Each structure stands twice: as C-alpha cells, then as structure tokens.
Amino acid sequence: MQKGNIGVTTENIFPIIKKFLYSDHEIFLRELVSNAVDATQKLKTYASKGEFKGEMGNLTIHVKVDKETITISDRGIGLTAEEIEKYINQIAFSGANDFLEKYKDDANAIIGHFGLGFYSAFMVAKKVEIVTKSYKEGAQAVKWTCDGSPEFTLEETEKADRGTDIILYIDDDCKEFLEESRIQGLLNKYCRFLAVPVAFGKKKEWKDGKQVETEEDNLINDTCPIWTKKPSELQDEDYKKFYRDLYPMSDEPLFWIHLNVDYPFNLTGVLYFPKIKSNIDLQKNKIQLYCNQVYVTDSVEGIVPDFLTLLHGVIDSPDIPLNVSRSYLQSDSNVKKISTYITKKVADRLQSIFKNDRNEFESKWDDLKIFINYGMLTQEDFYEKANKFALLKDTDGKYYTFEEYQTLIKDNQTDKEGNLIYLYATNKDDQYTYIDSAKNKGYNVLIMDGQLDVPMINMLEQKLEKSRFTRVDSDVIDRLIVKEEQKGEELAADKREMLATVFKGQLPKVQKTEFHVETQAMGETAAPIIITQAEYMRRMKEMASIQPGMSFYGEMPDMFNLVLNSDHKLIKQVLENAESSCSEQLVPVESEIAMLKLRQSELHKAHEGKKDEEIPTSEKDELNNIDKKLEEQKNQKDSIISTYAAGNKVVHQLIDLALLQNNMLKGEALTNFVKRSIEMI
C-alpha cells in the first residue's frame, strides 16, 4: 500500500474547487459520468487504431445508489497506478501547489485540464474511492482512497474487468443525492444524450400489484439524438417527435433549422420556431447547449444573439469555450462566429420559406412576427436580411413586404412635403370609426397590435426614406395626410372661442387626463365631434411602458384633442343656441372687456420705445389692474356660457358619444348617458 500527500493543504484545494470550479453541487454527477463516457470513447478510438485488440463487450456505464454511496462504473480504458498519480494526485500539473499559485486569481484559465472534473466528487462526498484496471495487457488493478484531506492511499486490489468504478461516500449534509428520484432527475437533465449508453438500475414493471425490477437495464439516454444525424436521414415526424420529447406541453413548432457546420468551427443542432405571440421573457431559456452531447446550460446568452433566445432546441459544439464546470461561457472569437452563423442560417431559412411558399409564411406570420421584429430591432445584420421578407398586415388581413406596401400607398398617401404616410390602428374594434373614415378616403390602414410594434415604428421611420407612421385616431381624417386642400370655411375667432367654452366646461374630470378643445371644418357628413390623441406624446408614453429610461413620459398626463366639426348641423345648432341664450347676459361683459382692451392697447402704445424706468408707476399699476379686471370678466363670461351648457342635453350627449366611441365613458357617466339617451328618445 502506498500512502501519500496530494501536495496541498485541505484549506487550499477544496475551497477553491467549491468556490471557483463548481457553483452547483449537482454538477458532480455530470462530471463523473461524462468522464466515464470519455474513458469509453477513448477505448473505441484505440480499438479503431488497432491499439486495443481485446473484446469490447457491453460498454454501458452504470450508475448505482445505495444507502451510503453512489457508484459510477465504466468499462473504458481504466487507469494504472502511474496514471492515478499523474492525473488524480497531481491534478494534471507538475505540482498542485504550482496549480494553486498559478490560477488562484483566474480560475477560468484551468479549462480543459484532465482530473479537475473528478474532484467535483468532494463537493458531496466525505470519502471517494477509485477502483480501476487499465485496458493495457497485464495491468494490475488498483484502489485509490481519499477522505477529502491531503492524505490518500493507493493499493493493489482485485478487479476482474477493465474500467473504473468511482465510489462516493455521500456526506451527511448531501443526503438528498442518495434519493433515487434525485439522481434520476440529474441523469435526465445532464446525461440524456450522452454518446455511450448510461444505465441507472433496472427497469421496473407492475407485478402482483407492485413494481418489481426486471433484468433489463434502465437506460436513461439516447446515444444518437437527431442533431448527430444527417438531415437526409430524417423525416418531419422525427423532428416533431424530438420537439415533443424536449417540450412535452408545447404546441407543435412552426418549422425548424438543422445546423451542421465543421468549418471554421464545429457546430451541430436543431433550432425550432415555436408559436410565440407575446410575453418574450417567458419564452426564453429554451435552447439547450451541449458540448459533445454533454448538457451544459439552457442560458445561451452570448452564444446566440438575444432575439434568437426565443427559439427552442439544441446547440452542440466542442468549440464553445467553457470553464471546468461547463456552466459559463467565456469571451472568445469563436462565440462571435457561431452567433453570426446562426443568425445567417435563421435568416436564410425564413427567406427560403417566404420565397418557396409565401402562403405558408403568411399563415404563420402572426406567430413569427414578434420573433422577427425582435431580431430586426436588436441585430442590424438580421434587419438587412429580414426587411426582404418581413411583412406588414392591413386591417383587411392582407400582407405586404415593406417594398410592396410602399408601392401600394405612394400615390394616395403622400403628404405635401413628399412624406409617405403609413396609417395604422392598434385595435380594429376600438378604432373602427377612424379606420372606416380613412378607408372611405381611399387610404389603407395597417394593423399594428404587436408587443414590439411601437419600437418597430420608430425604427422604420429611421430606416425607410421619407416615411412617417401615424395612428389613424391621432387626428381628424383631413389632417392625417395634409395635401393642402381645405374643406369648408373656418369659423371666426369669437365663435370658435364660444364653442370651445361651451364644450370644455362640460368635459369630465379624469385623473391624469387633459382635453384641448378646437374646431375644424370637416364637412357636413363627418362626425360632429371626434376625440384624437397626438401621435408623438402617445407614442412616447407607450415607449415609456417598455423602456425604463423614458419613464418621465409615463408620468405625464394623457392629452386628447376634442375636435368640433364646425360644418355639422348639430355643432352649428349648439353655437346658435349658445349665442342667442347668452347674448343678453354677455353684452355688458363683452362691452366691459372691449373697453378694458382699448385702454390696455392705448397704454401699450404710449409705452412703445420707453425704458421701464421712464414709464410712470401709476400707468404700470393701471395696466396690472386692467389685467386683473380682464381676467375677472373672462371668468364671468366663461361662467355664463358654462351655465348655459350645463343645461344643454345635446352638448352632454355629443361629448358622451365621443367618449363612448373611445372607450372612455364608464361608471356613473355611462349610466347618466344611458338615462339621458332614453329621455331624449
């Protein structure tokens, strides 16, 4: 028996293993089983080269659990005593002290050094034994034992077959790993697609009312998953079945991409386009990353562009740099190349479907839209490809490429400045009246109701030359696309002021909402009153809800325009009634206002060209007094008009109809509207 010292103190080696190499205790099982796979694969390689001429036999790796231990057994190349000394005791370095000194500040730099994976066993075990026999002819079996201290023993032992048994005596605070269900779950997670068969106990069947073990091994992995095969060997059903196996509760995928490249890096995999309509974050982390069929992570940020994390599926590459725990990606030129390659493959696949079967592409657009928009917003090289097949959908359900839509609307939707105006709606039902008005003018209206449509609109206004997007309810129809033509005669200023006062005083008080009243000649057949919301402020508020840096806009009140159609007979009637009903009371007030304004004008004219100190104090005081009196008279005038308007049912009815049309009439106001409507009928 040989006794020895690994060469470092427990205070040095094991804290570093736990702190830097492995952030999650459960990783130990993946490391030990994948080491067993490596040993088995090496035996196959030696046999193919003629360096091993013995019987290969059954190469299944076995994982067993009992009351105190976990055992991982393989029939791979095994180890000699010298190899244990080299690869286990010295941790693949000239000395463990050199290892600690060299890498104490950069644990990530230990990538690829054989032996470190084995030491993950001490995260869960108080003692570890290695019973091993080399494949080499005449080799002596040996047993290595260590309890986690720097001390170890190495002795000859009996072992009938080549290969290695790793026996872990589980620590008291890690007893969860002695539960069969826990180990089964870890094997399913990490070892599901290992290239060598892995068995965990025996298959069970029901017999005499209970489950009993059979003689058949319980194999937990598929050694030849579809991404290791050629696309020509697979049918659509193979891809769909694999997807169902990965995501049992998901809808059938839209389509998929089979990745297979060996230059300038190695990469295989299958990526699926799931049905994704909203809720981006809940759709992420569905791509599983593998390294030579060993599961690494489902957090693939850094490997693929952010928008591609919406995809589902598998990527397998030995060229992605990982630290020893295979859990964290590191900065490397290959990562950028892989990211670029995957982006190109996705774009090419979408372009191919669009070109070869546009009907199929259009039928899936509503599911694809959020994915493609996300890509165009975040990845410039993807936008350059996607703008050829990305679609715009109008309110009639017809689809157009960007270029096709420009051709469609350029003749009728170009304003006097030469800008192409894209009209859009976000809700066909809520904005039906506005959509209908636009279509009656011969305009086409897009439906932009997606989760990312607001930032998409902002981007397209920058990308598309002389183009502007305007929501169909952001203004009256004649001002959505200004072409210089005027319709109807504008009212005189005093009449516009009268109408504004009549309606403004009767508008409901809504929290964080402001109304501005204006008049516009819109034609006798247009609605008497319409509510619009300016495009810029509404869009900024919408952006604030998804972009934290714009929260300032989110705190601002909603601002609406209440536009009165001065051509409509009801508005004319309200104006006439207001003028006649208020005339007697308004005459003395307006006379006083006229006199005050005349005196105010005289004083301002007298002060022209004078410095402030040259103006008599008495005249300054008189001007201040005039300002106060004008304000008092203005308030009195507004009060007279508002008192009249308060009793005018037509005014209230028109306001409520406009609010109702915009889904803004609720609660008591809605009840009052219904009662008033019945009374008026």
ChimeraX attribute file (.defattr): number of C-alpha atoms within 10 A of each C-alpha:
attribute: neighborCount
match mode: 1-to-1
recipient: residues
	/A:1	11
	/A:2	9
	/A:3	12
	/A:4	13
	/A:5	14
	/A:6	21
	/A:7	15
	/A:8	19
	/A:9	14
	/A:10	14
	/A:11	10
	/A:12	14
	/A:13	20
	/A:14	20
	/A:15	12
	/A:16	16
	/A:17	20
	/A:18	16
	/A:19	11
	/A:20	17
	/A:21	23
	/A:22	21
	/A:23	12
	/A:24	13
	/A:25	15
	/A:26	19
	/A:27	20
	/A:28	22
	/A:29	24
	/A:30	22
	/A:31	23
	/A:32	20
	/A:33	27
	/A:34	24
	/A:35	19
	/A:36	28
	/A:37	24
	/A:38	17
	/A:39	20
	/A:40	23
	/A:41	17
	/A:42	14
	/A:43	22
	/A:44	18
	/A:45	13
	/A:46	13
	/A:47	15
	/A:48	11
	/A:49	10
	/A:50	10
	/A:51	12
	/A:52	17
	/A:53	12
	/A:54	11
	/A:55	7
	/A:56	13
	/A:57	7
	/A:58	9
	/A:59	18
	/A:60	19
	/A:61	24
	/A:62	21
	/A:63	21
	/A:64	17
	/A:65	18
	/A:66	11
	/A:67	10
	/A:68	15
	/A:69	19
	/A:70	21
	/A:71	18
	/A:72	23
	/A:73	24
	/A:74	27
	/A:75	26
	/A:76	28
	/A:77	24
	/A:78	26
	/A:79	25
	/A:80	19
	/A:81	19
	/A:82	10
	/A:83	13
	/A:84	20
	/A:85	17
	/A:86	17
	/A:87	17
	/A:88	18
	/A:89	22
	/A:90	21
	/A:91	21
	/A:92	16
	/A:93	17
	/A:94	10
	/A:95	15
	/A:96	19
	/A:97	16
	/A:98	14
	/A:99	17
	/A:100	17
	/A:101	9
	/A:102	13
	/A:103	13
	/A:104	14
	/A:105	10
	/A:106	10
	/A:107	17
	/A:108	17
	/A:109	14
	/A:110	16
	/A:111	15
	/A:112	13
	/A:113	13
	/A:114	16
	/A:115	19
	/A:116	20
	/A:117	25
	/A:118	20
	/A:119	21
	/A:120	26
	/A:121	26
	/A:122	22
	/A:123	21
	/A:124	22
	/A:125	24
	/A:126	18
	/A:127	18
	/A:128	25
	/A:129	19
	/A:130	21
	/A:131	24
	/A:132	32
	/A:133	29
	/A:134	22
	/A:135	21
	/A:136	15
	/A:137	10
	/A:138	8
	/A:139	15
	/A:140	18
	/A:141	23
	/A:142	23
	/A:143	23
	/A:144	24
	/A:145	17
	/A:146	18
	/A:147	15
	/A:148	18
	/A:149	16
	/A:150	18
	/A:151	17
	/A:152	18
	/A:153	15
	/A:154	20
	/A:155	14
	/A:156	16
	/A:157	14
	/A:158	12
	/A:159	16
	/A:160	7
	/A:161	15
	/A:162	21
	/A:163	25
	/A:164	26
	/A:165	23
	/A:166	24
	/A:167	22
	/A:168	21
	/A:169	22
	/A:170	23
	/A:171	17
	/A:172	11
	/A:173	10
	/A:174	14
	/A:175	14
	/A:176	14
	/A:177	23
	/A:178	18
	/A:179	12
	/A:180	14
	/A:181	11
	/A:182	13
	/A:183	20
	/A:184	16
	/A:185	11
	/A:186	17
	/A:187	21
	/A:188	14
	/A:189	15
	/A:190	23
	/A:191	26
	/A:192	20
	/A:193	22
	/A:194	23
	/A:195	21
	/A:196	22
	/A:197	21
	/A:198	29
	/A:199	21
	/A:200	19
	/A:201	20
	/A:202	15
	/A:203	15
	/A:204	15
	/A:205	12
	/A:206	9
	/A:207	9
	/A:208	7
	/A:209	7
	/A:210	8
	/A:211	11
	/A:212	12
	/A:213	14
	/A:214	12
	/A:215	9
	/A:216	11
	/A:217	17
	/A:218	17
	/A:219	17
	/A:220	18
	/A:221	19
	/A:222	16
	/A:223	16
	/A:224	13
	/A:225	15
	/A:226	19
	/A:227	23
	/A:228	17
	/A:229	14
	/A:230	11
	/A:231	15
	/A:232	6
	/A:233	8
	/A:234	12
	/A:235	9
	/A:236	10
	/A:237	9
	/A:238	12
	/A:239	21
	/A:240	16
	/A:241	13
	/A:242	16
	/A:243	23
	/A:244	15
	/A:245	11
	/A:246	16
	/A:247	14
	/A:248	11
	/A:249	8
	/A:250	12
	/A:251	11
	/A:252	16
	/A:253	17
	/A:254	15
	/A:255	17
	/A:256	21
	/A:257	19
	/A:258	21
	/A:259	21
	/A:260	18
	/A:261	13
	/A:262	9
	/A:263	7
	/A:264	10
	/A:265	14
	/A:266	15
	/A:267	22
	/A:268	21
	/A:269	23
	/A:270	21
	/A:271	24
	/A:272	22
	/A:273	20
	/A:274	22
	/A:275	22
	/A:276	19
	/A:277	16
	/A:278	15
	/A:279	10
	/A:280	16
	/A:281	9
	/A:282	10
	/A:283	16
	/A:284	19
	/A:285	17
	/A:286	21
	/A:287	25
	/A:288	19
	/A:289	23
	/A:290	23
	/A:291	19
	/A:292	18
	/A:293	26
	/A:294	24
	/A:295	24
	/A:296	23
	/A:297	19
	/A:298	19
	/A:299	18
	/A:300	21
	/A:301	16
	/A:302	17
	/A:303	23
	/A:304	21
	/A:305	19
	/A:306	16
	/A:307	22
	/A:308	23
	/A:309	23
	/A:310	24
	/A:311	21
	/A:312	24
	/A:313	25
	/A:314	24
	/A:315	26
	/A:316	24
	/A:317	20
	/A:318	15
	/A:319	16
	/A:320	22
	/A:321	19
	/A:322	20
	/A:323	18
	/A:324	23
	/A:325	22
	/A:326	23
	/A:327	19
	/A:328	15
	/A:329	19
	/A:330	14
	/A:331	12
	/A:332	12
	/A:333	10
	/A:334	16
	/A:335	19
	/A:336	14
	/A:337	15
	/A:338	23
	/A:339	17
	/A:340	16
	/A:341	16
	/A:342	20
	/A:343	20
	/A:344	15
	/A:345	14
	/A:346	20
	/A:347	20
	/A:348	15
	/A:349	15
	/A:350	21
	/A:351	19
	/A:352	14
	/A:353	16
	/A:354	17
	/A:355	12
	/A:356	10
	/A:357	11
	/A:358	14
	/A:359	12
	/A:360	12
	/A:361	20
	/A:362	19
	/A:363	11
	/A:364	14
	/A:365	19
	/A:366	16
	/A:367	17
	/A:368	20
	/A:369	22
	/A:370	23
	/A:371	24
	/A:372	22
	/A:373	24
	/A:374	22
	/A:375	22
	/A:376	22
	/A:377	17
	/A:378	13
	/A:379	15
	/A:380	11
	/A:381	14
	/A:382	21
	/A:383	18
	/A:384	11
	/A:385	17
	/A:386	20
	/A:387	15
	/A:388	13
	/A:389	21
	/A:390	22
	/A:391	23
	/A:392	18
	/A:393	19
	/A:394	18
	/A:395	19
	/A:396	11
	/A:397	9
	/A:398	11
	/A:399	18
	/A:400	17
	/A:401	15
	/A:402	17
	/A:403	13
	/A:404	12
	/A:405	18
	/A:406	17
	/A:407	11
	/A:408	14
	/A:409	18
	/A:410	15
	/A:411	10
	/A:412	15
	/A:413	22
	/A:414	19
	/A:415	18
	/A:416	12
	/A:417	10
	/A:418	12
	/A:419	16
	/A:420	22
	/A:421	23
	/A:422	25
	/A:423	25
	/A:424	26
	/A:425	23
	/A:426	18
	/A:427	13
	/A:428	19
	/A:429	9
	/A:430	15
	/A:431	18
	/A:432	17
	/A:433	17
	/A:434	23
	/A:435	25
	/A:436	15
	/A:437	18
	/A:438	21
	/A:439	13
	/A:440	11
	/A:441	11
	/A:442	12
	/A:443	18
	/A:444	20
	/A:445	24
	/A:446	24
	/A:447	19
	/A:448	22
	/A:449	13
	/A:450	15
	/A:451	17
	/A:452	19
	/A:453	17
	/A:454	17
	/A:455	17
	/A:456	17
	/A:457	18
	/A:458	15
	/A:459	13
	/A:460	16
	/A:461	14
	/A:462	12
	/A:463	10
	/A:464	13
	/A:465	10
	/A:466	13
	/A:467	16
	/A:468	18
	/A:469	17
	/A:470	20
	/A:471	27
	/A:472	27
	/A:473	27
	/A:474	22
	/A:475	22
	/A:476	25
	/A:477	18
	/A:478	19
	/A:479	15
	/A:480	19
	/A:481	21
	/A:482	15
	/A:483	15
	/A:484	11
	/A:485	8
	/A:486	12
	/A:487	12
	/A:488	12
	/A:489	12
	/A:490	15
	/A:491	14
	/A:492	8
	/A:493	8
	/A:494	9
	/A:495	16
	/A:496	19
	/A:497	15
	/A:498	17
	/A:499	24
	/A:500	19
	/A:501	19
	/A:502	26
	/A:503	22
	/A:504	18
	/A:505	16
	/A:506	17
	/A:507	17
	/A:508	15
	/A:509	10
	/A:510	11
	/A:511	8
	/A:512	10
	/A:513	12
	/A:514	14
	/A:515	18
	/A:516	13
	/A:517	19
	/A:518	17
	/A:519	21
	/A:520	21
	/A:521	20
	/A:522	25
	/A:523	17
	/A:524	14
	/A:525	10
	/A:526	15
	/A:527	19
	/A:528	24
	/A:529	22
	/A:530	23
	/A:531	21
	/A:532	21
	/A:533	20
	/A:534	16
	/A:535	15
	/A:536	12
	/A:537	17
	/A:538	18
	/A:539	18
	/A:540	18
	/A:541	20
	/A:542	17
	/A:543	20
	/A:544	17
	/A:545	13
	/A:546	14
	/A:547	13
	/A:548	10
	/A:549	10
	/A:550	15
	/A:551	16
	/A:552	11
	/A:553	18
	/A:554	18
	/A:555	11
	/A:556	13
	/A:557	14
	/A:558	18
	/A:559	16
	/A:560	19
	/A:561	19
	/A:562	24
	/A:563	23
	/A:564	27
	/A:565	24
	/A:566	26
	/A:567	23
	/A:568	18
	/A:569	14
	/A:570	18
	/A:571	20
	/A:572	16
	/A:573	12
	/A:574	18
	/A:575	19
	/A:576	13
	/A:577	15
	/A:578	20
	/A:579	16
	/A:580	10
	/A:581	15
	/A:582	16
	/A:583	14
	/A:584	10
	/A:585	13
	/A:586	18
	/A:587	12
	/A:588	13
	/A:589	17
	/A:590	16
	/A:591	12
	/A:592	15
	/A:593	19
	/A:594	13
	/A:595	13
	/A:596	19
	/A:597	15
	/A:598	11
	/A:599	14
	/A:600	18
	/A:601	13
	/A:602	11
	/A:603	15
	/A:604	11
	/A:605	10
	/A:606	12
	/A:607	16
	/A:608	9
	/A:609	8
	/A:610	9
	/A:611	8
	/A:612	10
	/A:613	7
	/A:614	9
	/A:615	13
	/A:616	10
	/A:617	11
	/A:618	9
	/A:619	14
	/A:620	14
	/A:621	11
	/A:622	14
	/A:623	18
	/A:624	13
	/A:625	13
	/A:626	18
	/A:627	15
	/A:628	12
	/A:629	15
	/A:630	20
	/A:631	13
	/A:632	14
	/A:633	20
	/A:634	15
	/A:635	12
	/A:636	16
	/A:637	22
	/A:638	19
	/A:639	15
	/A:640	20
	/A:641	24
	/A:642	21
	/A:643	15
	/A:644	15
	/A:645	24
	/A:646	14
	/A:647	11
	/A:648	16
	/A:649	15
	/A:650	16
	/A:651	19
	/A:652	18
	/A:653	17
	/A:654	19
	/A:655	25
	/A:656	22
	/A:657	19
	/A:658	20
	/A:659	21
	/A:660	16
	/A:661	17
	/A:662	17
	/A:663	11
	/A:664	14
	/A:665	18
	/A:666	13
	/A:667	8
	/A:668	9
	/A:669	14
	/A:670	16
	/A:671	12
	/A:672	15
	/A:673	20
	/A:674	14
	/A:675	10
	/A:676	15
	/A:677	12
	/A:678	9
	/A:679	9
	/A:680	10
	/A:681	5
